[in-house]
Amino acid sequence: MKPLLTVLVVALTVTPVIAASIDMGTLTPTLTYPEPAPAPAPVTKGKAGINQ
């Protein structure tokens, strides 16, 4: 029983050290976004653009 308790105590004390040493920045990919779309053509005002 004593060796099992020793293993448990050692595992519980080492776990935070191992967790703190992992670089979390490499686990997720870097997000990249596409360039914004160009502005749409201006809307015509007046009666000239209605029939087009």
PDB file of N, H, CA, C and O in Angstrom:
ATOM      1  N   MET A   1       0.826  -1.199   0.000  1.00  0.00           N
ATOM      2  CA  MET A   1       0.000   0.000   0.000  1.00  0.00           C
ATOM      3  C   MET A   1       0.869   1.262   0.000  1.00  0.00           C
ATOM      4  O   MET A   1       0.537   2.272  -0.621  1.00  0.00           O
ATOM      5  N   LYS A   2       1.993   1.168   0.718  1.00  0.00           N
ATOM      6  H   LYS A   2       2.263   0.347   1.222  1.00  0.00           H
ATOM      7  CA  LYS A   2       2.866   2.333   0.807  1.00  0.00           C
ATOM      8  C   LYS A   2       3.485   2.698  -0.555  1.00  0.00           C
ATOM      9  O   LYS A   2       3.550   3.886  -0.871  1.00  0.00           O
ATOM     10  N   PRO A   3       3.939   1.742  -1.372  1.00  0.00           N
ATOM     11  CA  PRO A   3       4.468   2.121  -2.697  1.00  0.00           C
ATOM     12  C   PRO A   3       3.404   2.747  -3.597  1.00  0.00           C
ATOM     13  O   PRO A   3       3.702   3.650  -4.379  1.00  0.00           O
ATOM     14  N   LEU A   4       2.171   2.269  -3.485  1.00  0.00           N
ATOM     15  H   LEU A   4       1.929   1.535  -2.849  1.00  0.00           H
ATOM     16  CA  LEU A   4       1.088   2.841  -4.285  1.00  0.00           C
ATOM     17  C   LEU A   4       0.818   4.289  -3.879  1.00  0.00           C
ATOM     18  O   LEU A   4       0.592   5.146  -4.733  1.00  0.00           O
ATOM     19  N   LEU A   5       0.842   4.554  -2.583  1.00  0.00           N
ATOM     20  H   LEU A   5       1.026   3.858  -1.889  1.00  0.00           H
ATOM     21  CA  LEU A   5       0.644   5.914  -2.089  1.00  0.00           C
ATOM     22  C   LEU A   5       1.798   6.819  -2.527  1.00  0.00           C
ATOM     23  O   LEU A   5       1.584   7.982  -2.870  1.00  0.00           O
ATOM     24  N   THR A   6       3.009   6.287  -2.515  1.00  0.00           N
ATOM     25  H   THR A   6       3.183   5.343  -2.237  1.00  0.00           H
ATOM     26  CA  THR A   6       4.167   7.067  -2.950  1.00  0.00           C
ATOM     27  C   THR A   6       4.055   7.430  -4.434  1.00  0.00           C
ATOM     28  O   THR A   6       4.342   8.563  -4.822  1.00  0.00           O
ATOM     29  N   VAL A   7       3.641   6.480  -5.250  1.00  0.00           N
ATOM     30  H   VAL A   7       3.408   5.560  -4.935  1.00  0.00           H
ATOM     31  CA  VAL A   7       3.466   6.746  -6.677  1.00  0.00           C
ATOM     32  C   VAL A   7       2.389   7.793  -6.891  1.00  0.00           C
ATOM     33  O   VAL A   7       2.545   8.674  -7.737  1.00  0.00           O
ATOM     34  N   LEU A   8       1.306   7.714  -6.144  1.00  0.00           N
ATOM     35  H   LEU A   8       1.180   6.999  -5.457  1.00  0.00           H
ATOM     36  CA  LEU A   8       0.219   8.687  -6.269  1.00  0.00           C
ATOM     37  C   LEU A   8       0.677  10.088  -5.876  1.00  0.00           C
ATOM     38  O   LEU A   8       0.363  11.057  -6.567  1.00  0.00           O
ATOM     39  N   VAL A   9       1.406  10.204  -4.790  1.00  0.00           N
ATOM     40  H   VAL A   9       1.661   9.417  -4.228  1.00  0.00           H
ATOM     41  CA  VAL A   9       1.881  11.514  -4.333  1.00  0.00           C
ATOM     42  C   VAL A   9       2.873  12.104  -5.336  1.00  0.00           C
ATOM     43  O   VAL A   9       2.811  13.297  -5.635  1.00  0.00           O
ATOM     44  N   VAL A  10       3.774  11.294  -5.849  1.00  0.00           N
ATOM     45  H   VAL A  10       3.824  10.326  -5.606  1.00  0.00           H
ATOM     46  CA  VAL A  10       4.747  11.787  -6.829  1.00  0.00           C
ATOM     47  C   VAL A  10       4.038  12.221  -8.107  1.00  0.00           C
ATOM     48  O   VAL A  10       4.386  13.246  -8.693  1.00  0.00           O
ATOM     49  N   ALA A  11       3.049  11.452  -8.540  1.00  0.00           N
ATOM     50  H   ALA A  11       2.766  10.619  -8.064  1.00  0.00           H
ATOM     51  CA  ALA A  11       2.311  11.810  -9.754  1.00  0.00           C
ATOM     52  C   ALA A  11       1.556  13.121  -9.573  1.00  0.00           C
ATOM     53  O   ALA A  11       1.507  13.940 -10.491  1.00  0.00           O
ATOM     54  N   LEU A  12       0.975  13.324  -8.410  1.00  0.00           N
ATOM     55  H   LEU A  12       1.015  12.659  -7.664  1.00  0.00           H
ATOM     56  CA  LEU A  12       0.224  14.560  -8.165  1.00  0.00           C
ATOM     57  C   LEU A  12       1.134  15.779  -8.042  1.00  0.00           C
ATOM     58  O   LEU A  12       0.709  16.891  -8.355  1.00  0.00           O
ATOM     59  N   THR A  13       2.357  15.600  -7.600  1.00  0.00           N
ATOM     60  H   THR A  13       2.703  14.696  -7.346  1.00  0.00           H
ATOM     61  CA  THR A  13       3.262  16.749  -7.485  1.00  0.00           C
ATOM     62  C   THR A  13       3.946  17.070  -8.811  1.00  0.00           C
ATOM     63  O   THR A  13       4.327  18.219  -9.037  1.00  0.00           O
ATOM     64  N   VAL A  14       4.110  16.092  -9.685  1.00  0.00           N
ATOM     65  H   VAL A  14       3.801  15.159  -9.501  1.00  0.00           H
ATOM     66  CA  VAL A  14       4.790  16.317 -10.960  1.00  0.00           C
ATOM     67  C   VAL A  14       3.824  16.837 -12.024  1.00  0.00           C
ATOM     68  O   VAL A  14       4.249  17.540 -12.940  1.00  0.00           O
ATOM     69  N   THR A  15       2.558  16.513 -11.928  1.00  0.00           N
ATOM     70  H   THR A  15       2.212  15.941 -11.184  1.00  0.00           H
ATOM     71  CA  THR A  15       1.576  16.879 -12.956  1.00  0.00           C
ATOM     72  C   THR A  15       1.503  18.389 -13.207  1.00  0.00           C
ATOM     73  O   THR A  15       1.503  18.778 -14.375  1.00  0.00           O
ATOM     74  N   PRO A  16       1.440  19.263 -12.205  1.00  0.00           N
ATOM     75  CA  PRO A  16       1.399  20.711 -12.501  1.00  0.00           C
ATOM     76  C   PRO A  16       2.661  21.215 -13.202  1.00  0.00           C
ATOM     77  O   PRO A  16       2.587  22.129 -14.023  1.00  0.00           O
ATOM     78  N   VAL A  17       3.801  20.635 -12.890  1.00  0.00           N
ATOM     79  H   VAL A  17       3.861  19.893 -12.223  1.00  0.00           H
ATOM     80  CA  VAL A  17       5.049  21.057 -13.534  1.00  0.00           C
ATOM     81  C   VAL A  17       5.024  20.680 -15.009  1.00  0.00           C
ATOM     82  O   VAL A  17       5.435  21.470 -15.859  1.00  0.00           O
ATOM     83  N   ILE A  18       4.553  19.496 -15.313  1.00  0.00           N
ATOM     84  H   ILE A  18       4.220  18.854 -14.623  1.00  0.00           H
ATOM     85  CA  ILE A  18       4.467  19.065 -16.713  1.00  0.00           C
ATOM     86  C   ILE A  18       3.439  19.909 -17.463  1.00  0.00           C
ATOM     87  O   ILE A  18       3.675  20.300 -18.606  1.00  0.00           O
ATOM     88  N   ALA A  19       2.303  20.191 -16.827  1.00  0.00           N
ATOM     89  H   ALA A  19       2.112  19.874 -15.899  1.00  0.00           H
ATOM     90  CA  ALA A  19       1.261  20.984 -17.484  1.00  0.00           C
ATOM     91  C   ALA A  19       1.735  22.412 -17.750  1.00  0.00           C
ATOM     92  O   ALA A  19       1.364  22.998 -18.766  1.00  0.00           O
ATOM     93  N   ALA A  20       2.535  22.974 -16.870  1.00  0.00           N
ATOM     94  H   ALA A  20       2.836  22.498 -16.044  1.00  0.00           H
ATOM     95  CA  ALA A  20       3.014  24.343 -17.049  1.00  0.00           C
ATOM     96  C   ALA A  20       4.100  24.429 -18.116  1.00  0.00           C
ATOM     97  O   ALA A  20       4.327  25.500 -18.680  1.00  0.00           O
ATOM     98  N   SER A  21       4.768  23.326 -18.397  1.00  0.00           N
ATOM     99  H   SER A  21       4.584  22.456 -17.939  1.00  0.00           H
ATOM    100  CA  SER A  21       5.866  23.376 -19.360  1.00  0.00           C
ATOM    101  C   SER A  21       5.399  23.195 -20.801  1.00  0.00           C
ATOM    102  O   SER A  21       6.203  23.351 -21.720  1.00  0.00           O
ATOM    103  N   ILE A  22       4.129  22.872 -21.029  1.00  0.00           N
ATOM    104  H   ILE A  22       3.476  22.746 -20.283  1.00  0.00           H
ATOM    105  CA  ILE A  22       3.613  22.696 -22.389  1.00  0.00           C
ATOM    106  C   ILE A  22       3.316  24.063 -22.991  1.00  0.00           C
ATOM    107  O   ILE A  22       2.643  24.887 -22.371  1.00  0.00           O
ATOM    108  N   ASP A  23       3.817  24.304 -24.195  1.00  0.00           N
ATOM    109  H   ASP A  23       4.363  23.635 -24.699  1.00  0.00           H
ATOM    110  CA  ASP A  23       3.559  25.564 -24.889  1.00  0.00           C
ATOM    111  C   ASP A  23       2.200  25.467 -25.572  1.00  0.00           C
ATOM    112  O   ASP A  23       2.059  24.771 -26.577  1.00  0.00           O
ATOM    113  N   MET A  24       1.214  26.150 -25.040  1.00  0.00           N
ATOM    114  H   MET A  24       1.328  26.715 -24.223  1.00  0.00           H
ATOM    115  CA  MET A  24      -0.149  26.049 -25.565  1.00  0.00           C
ATOM    116  C   MET A  24      -0.303  26.767 -26.903  1.00  0.00           C
ATOM    117  O   MET A  24      -1.271  26.510 -27.618  1.00  0.00           O
ATOM    118  N   GLY A  25       0.611  27.649 -27.261  1.00  0.00           N
ATOM    119  H   GLY A  25       1.398  27.857 -26.680  1.00  0.00           H
ATOM    120  CA  GLY A  25       0.508  28.382 -28.513  1.00  0.00           C
ATOM    121  C   GLY A  25       0.690  27.513 -29.742  1.00  0.00           C
ATOM    122  O   GLY A  25       0.219  27.862 -30.825  1.00  0.00           O
ATOM    123  N   THR A  26       1.363  26.392 -29.589  1.00  0.00           N
ATOM    124  H   THR A  26       1.745  26.109 -28.710  1.00  0.00           H
ATOM    125  CA  THR A  26       1.586  25.526 -30.744  1.00  0.00           C
ATOM    126  C   THR A  26       0.466  24.520 -30.941  1.00  0.00           C
ATOM    127  O   THR A  26       0.465  23.795 -31.935  1.00  0.00           O
ATOM    128  N   LEU A  27      -0.482  24.457 -30.026  1.00  0.00           N
ATOM    129  H   LEU A  27      -0.482  25.046 -29.218  1.00  0.00           H
ATOM    130  CA  LEU A  27      -1.555  23.471 -30.136  1.00  0.00           C
ATOM    131  C   LEU A  27      -2.675  23.927 -31.060  1.00  0.00           C
ATOM    132  O   LEU A  27      -3.431  23.098 -31.566  1.00  0.00           O
ATOM    133  N   THR A  28      -2.792  25.224 -31.287  1.00  0.00           N
ATOM    134  H   THR A  28      -2.177  25.897 -30.876  1.00  0.00           H
ATOM    135  CA  THR A  28      -3.850  25.734 -32.163  1.00  0.00           C
ATOM    136  C   THR A  28      -3.217  26.449 -33.353  1.00  0.00           C
ATOM    137  O   THR A  28      -2.186  27.103 -33.191  1.00  0.00           O
ATOM    138  N   PRO A  29      -3.797  26.343 -34.523  1.00  0.00           N
ATOM    139  CA  PRO A  29      -3.213  27.006 -35.694  1.00  0.00           C
ATOM    140  C   PRO A  29      -3.423  28.517 -35.647  1.00  0.00           C
ATOM    141  O   PRO A  29      -4.348  29.008 -34.999  1.00  0.00           O
ATOM    142  N   THR A  30      -2.566  29.233 -36.331  1.00  0.00           N
ATOM    143  H   THR A  30      -1.815  28.835 -36.857  1.00  0.00           H
ATOM    144  CA  THR A  30      -2.708  30.680 -36.441  1.00  0.00           C
ATOM    145  C   THR A  30      -3.803  30.987 -37.456  1.00  0.00           C
ATOM    146  O   THR A  30      -3.783  30.474 -38.574  1.00  0.00           O
ATOM    147  N   LEU A  31      -4.745  31.814 -37.067  1.00  0.00           N
ATOM    148  H   LEU A  31      -4.762  32.231 -36.159  1.00  0.00           H
ATOM    149  CA  LEU A  31      -5.860  32.144 -37.952  1.00  0.00           C
ATOM    150  C   LEU A  31      -5.449  33.242 -38.923  1.00  0.00           C
ATOM    151  O   LEU A  31      -4.866  34.251 -38.526  1.00  0.00           O
ATOM    152  N   THR A  32      -5.756  33.038 -40.188  1.00  0.00           N
ATOM    153  H   THR A  32      -6.230  32.219 -40.511  1.00  0.00           H
ATOM    154  CA  THR A  32      -5.518  34.053 -41.209  1.00  0.00           C
ATOM    155  C   THR A  32      -6.840  34.351 -41.890  1.00  0.00           C
ATOM    156  O   THR A  32      -7.648  33.452 -42.124  1.00  0.00           O
ATOM    157  N   TYR A  33      -7.051  35.601 -42.203  1.00  0.00           N
ATOM    158  H   TYR A  33      -6.395  36.332 -42.014  1.00  0.00           H
ATOM    159  CA  TYR A  33      -8.306  36.032 -42.809  1.00  0.00           C
ATOM    160  C   TYR A  33      -8.038  36.541 -44.222  1.00  0.00           C
ATOM    161  O   TYR A  33      -7.000  37.156 -44.464  1.00  0.00           O
ATOM    162  N   PRO A  34      -8.959  36.296 -45.161  1.00  0.00           N
ATOM    163  CA  PRO A  34      -8.751  36.780 -46.530  1.00  0.00           C
ATOM    164  C   PRO A  34      -8.872  38.302 -46.599  1.00  0.00           C
ATOM    165  O   PRO A  34      -9.431  38.942 -45.709  1.00  0.00           O
ATOM    166  N   GLU A  35      -8.341  38.848 -47.665  1.00  0.00           N
ATOM    167  H   GLU A  35      -7.887  38.328 -48.389  1.00  0.00           H
ATOM    168  CA  GLU A  35      -8.449  40.293 -47.882  1.00  0.00           C
ATOM    169  C   GLU A  35      -9.918  40.662 -48.065  1.00  0.00           C
ATOM    170  O   GLU A  35     -10.685  39.873 -48.618  1.00  0.00           O
ATOM    171  N   PRO A  36     -10.321  41.843 -47.612  1.00  0.00           N
ATOM    172  CA  PRO A  36     -11.729  42.236 -47.790  1.00  0.00           C
ATOM    173  C   PRO A  36     -12.085  42.408 -49.266  1.00  0.00           C
ATOM    174  O   PRO A  36     -11.245  42.779 -50.085  1.00  0.00           O
ATOM    175  N   ALA A  37     -13.326  42.135 -49.580  1.00  0.00           N
ATOM    176  H   ALA A  37     -14.009  41.833 -48.914  1.00  0.00           H
ATOM    177  CA  ALA A  37     -13.805  42.251 -50.963  1.00  0.00           C
ATOM    178  C   ALA A  37     -13.811  43.718 -51.382  1.00  0.00           C
ATOM    179  O   ALA A  37     -13.989  44.598 -50.540  1.00  0.00           O
ATOM    180  N   PRO A  38     -13.621  43.991 -52.669  1.00  0.00           N
ATOM    181  CA  PRO A  38     -13.663  45.392 -53.120  1.00  0.00           C
ATOM    182  C   PRO A  38     -15.067  45.972 -52.937  1.00  0.00           C
ATOM    183  O   PRO A  38     -16.057  45.243 -52.874  1.00  0.00           O
ATOM    184  N   ALA A  39     -15.122  47.263 -52.857  1.00  0.00           N
ATOM    185  H   ALA A  39     -14.318  47.855 -52.908  1.00  0.00           H
ATOM    186  CA  ALA A  39     -16.406  47.940 -52.655  1.00  0.00           C
ATOM    187  C   ALA A  39     -17.303  47.729 -53.874  1.00  0.00           C
ATOM    188  O   ALA A  39     -16.813  47.703 -55.004  1.00  0.00           O
ATOM    189  N   PRO A  40     -18.596  47.579 -53.659  1.00  0.00           N
ATOM    190  CA  PRO A  40     -19.501  47.399 -54.803  1.00  0.00           C
ATOM    191  C   PRO A  40     -19.603  48.681 -55.632  1.00  0.00           C
ATOM    192  O   PRO A  40     -19.272  49.772 -55.167  1.00  0.00           O
ATOM    193  N   ALA A  41     -20.066  48.519 -56.861  1.00  0.00           N
ATOM    194  H   ALA A  41     -20.335  47.633 -57.238  1.00  0.00           H
ATOM    195  CA  ALA A  41     -20.237  49.676 -57.746  1.00  0.00           C
ATOM    196  C   ALA A  41     -21.304  50.598 -57.172  1.00  0.00           C
ATOM    197  O   ALA A  41     -22.245  50.132 -56.530  1.00  0.00           O
ATOM    198  N   PRO A  42     -21.167  51.890 -57.394  1.00  0.00           N
ATOM    199  CA  PRO A  42     -22.160  52.825 -56.848  1.00  0.00           C
ATOM    200  C   PRO A  42     -23.541  52.601 -57.468  1.00  0.00           C
ATOM    201  O   PRO A  42     -23.665  52.236 -58.637  1.00  0.00           O
ATOM    202  N   VAL A  43     -24.541  52.823 -56.680  1.00  0.00           N
ATOM    203  H   VAL A  43     -24.440  53.119 -55.730  1.00  0.00           H
ATOM    204  CA  VAL A  43     -25.926  52.669 -57.138  1.00  0.00           C
ATOM    205  C   VAL A  43     -26.320  53.909 -57.933  1.00  0.00           C
ATOM    206  O   VAL A  43     -26.039  55.036 -57.525  1.00  0.00           O
ATOM    207  N   THR A  44     -26.977  53.687 -59.075  1.00  0.00           N
ATOM    208  H   THR A  44     -27.206  52.772 -59.406  1.00  0.00           H
ATOM    209  CA  THR A  44     -27.405  54.829 -59.894  1.00  0.00           C
ATOM    210  C   THR A  44     -28.629  55.482 -59.279  1.00  0.00           C
ATOM    211  O   THR A  44     -29.526  54.812 -58.769  1.00  0.00           O
ATOM    212  N   LYS A  45     -28.641  56.778 -59.339  1.00  0.00           N
ATOM    213  H   LYS A  45     -27.912  57.322 -59.753  1.00  0.00           H
ATOM    214  CA  LYS A  45     -29.786  57.529 -58.824  1.00  0.00           C
ATOM    215  C   LYS A  45     -30.493  58.195 -59.995  1.00  0.00           C
ATOM    216  O   LYS A  45     -29.847  58.688 -60.919  1.00  0.00           O
ATOM    217  N   GLY A  46     -31.757  58.207 -59.955  1.00  0.00           N
ATOM    218  H   GLY A  46     -32.282  57.807 -59.204  1.00  0.00           H
ATOM    219  CA  GLY A  46     -32.522  58.841 -61.026  1.00  0.00           C
ATOM    220  C   GLY A  46     -33.164  57.799 -61.916  1.00  0.00           C
ATOM    221  O   GLY A  46     -33.031  56.598 -61.680  1.00  0.00           O
ATOM    222  N   LYS A  47     -33.858  58.260 -62.938  1.00  0.00           N
ATOM    223  H   LYS A  47     -33.966  59.235 -63.130  1.00  0.00           H
ATOM    224  CA  LYS A  47     -34.611  57.370 -63.814  1.00  0.00           C
ATOM    225  C   LYS A  47     -33.730  56.670 -64.839  1.00  0.00           C
ATOM    226  O   LYS A  47     -34.185  55.715 -65.468  1.00  0.00           O
ATOM    227  N   ALA A  48     -32.506  57.098 -65.033  1.00  0.00           N
ATOM    228  H   ALA A  48     -32.135  57.874 -64.522  1.00  0.00           H
ATOM    229  CA  ALA A  48     -31.650  56.518 -66.070  1.00  0.00           C
ATOM    230  C   ALA A  48     -31.265  55.074 -65.743  1.00  0.00           C
ATOM    231  O   ALA A  48     -31.074  54.279 -66.663  1.00  0.00           O
ATOM    232  N   GLY A  49     -31.149  54.716 -64.482  1.00  0.00           N
ATOM    233  H   GLY A  49     -31.304  55.362 -63.734  1.00  0.00           H
ATOM    234  CA  GLY A  49     -30.697  53.377 -64.129  1.00  0.00           C
ATOM    235  C   GLY A  49     -31.802  52.376 -63.888  1.00  0.00           C
ATOM    236  O   GLY A  49     -31.505  51.217 -63.599  1.00  0.00           O
ATOM    237  N   ILE A  50     -33.063  52.760 -63.991  1.00  0.00           N
ATOM    238  H   ILE A  50     -33.305  53.702 -64.226  1.00  0.00           H
ATOM    239  CA  ILE A  50     -34.159  51.848 -63.676  1.00  0.00           C
ATOM    240  C   ILE A  50     -34.297  50.754 -64.726  1.00  0.00           C
ATOM    241  O   ILE A  50     -34.531  49.599 -64.371  1.00  0.00           O
ATOM    242  N   ASN A  51     -34.160  51.082 -66.006  1.00  0.00           N
ATOM    243  H   ASN A  51     -33.970  52.020 -66.294  1.00  0.00           H
ATOM    244  CA  ASN A  51     -34.388  50.117 -67.080  1.00  0.00           C
ATOM    245  C   ASN A  51     -33.188  49.215 -67.337  1.00  0.00           C
ATOM    246  O   ASN A  51     -33.267  48.346 -68.205  1.00  0.00           O
ATOM    247  N   GLN A  52     -32.109  49.382 -66.639  1.00  0.00           N
ATOM    248  H   GLN A  52     -32.045  50.088 -65.934  1.00  0.00           H
ATOM    249  CA  GLN A  52     -30.910  48.589 -66.923  1.00  0.00           C
ATOM    250  C   GLN A  52     -30.933  47.270 -66.192  1.00  0.00           C
ATOM    251  O   GLN A  52     -29.999  46.478 -66.318  1.00  0.00           O
TER     252      GLN A  52
END
